[in-house]
Amino acid sequence: MKMQKSLFEQNGGTYTQVGDVFLPNLTLGGVERRSIGKYGRMRKRYLKEQHPVLYSELLLSGKLYPHLLEIDEACEERMELLSQQIAKREGVTEALKASDQMGWVTRMNNIRNRAEEIVLHELVSC
């Protein structure tokens, strides 16, 4: 006697046997898989801890991963732009780098830290 295929199998789905149980092989379709960077991970932790309902909603709708990628990219772009603008405003130039490397590094680290505080406030914990 031949078993009738389930609707899932008729539509191209497959199963994997685990012990006595058959589990469907499910994947998220159309989701590009890239590594989430520092700011995306920070946003995920912020949503999980401070806005668990929104986190669950994004997770269950399949929108969490794209959201985290978007935040990560936006933060990286904003960091670069802010760092350049602040460095220009404060006169931290290549000439300073050539004449006083340690002073330049110290000032650039300070600028990046300030830029990161702004980015975290504007994009990660909003």
Steps between C-alpha positions, in 0.01 A plus 500: 500500500645837392488790752349824380737798508422779742421849371845604624664231285280580201632856514863384500558470875718229647534334837791371710451207734623562855443184702136401446392850395511665158584872517444736206812654344417870534714794394448872480463581134646808342706606802855600416738366762778738599675550826341753732757745629558665835216752477249242375581277796469794738159586349388139541600498868330838554175378341509173695553674834307826461228419243431124517162530326649682199789252497259205493288664231803560277632149565172324425431704187847428359590869505756492784803398294444760223435764770827418678695513174345836413585644844855367482561653156343832598715518814821427310419770243404751768820425698714565195321823414500635856866412554600683183291805583628529858862444394469770234337743746771440761792515256606139533670463160754288318755773573444447874534127446836552328634736767355344818379143454416432862312828533308419183411149625389639836279763340354257244416249774326778691309602186394141426380453858288816483364402158412154633308650794294704255436201272399275790255761625355582155479156338552211743297603804222695334 
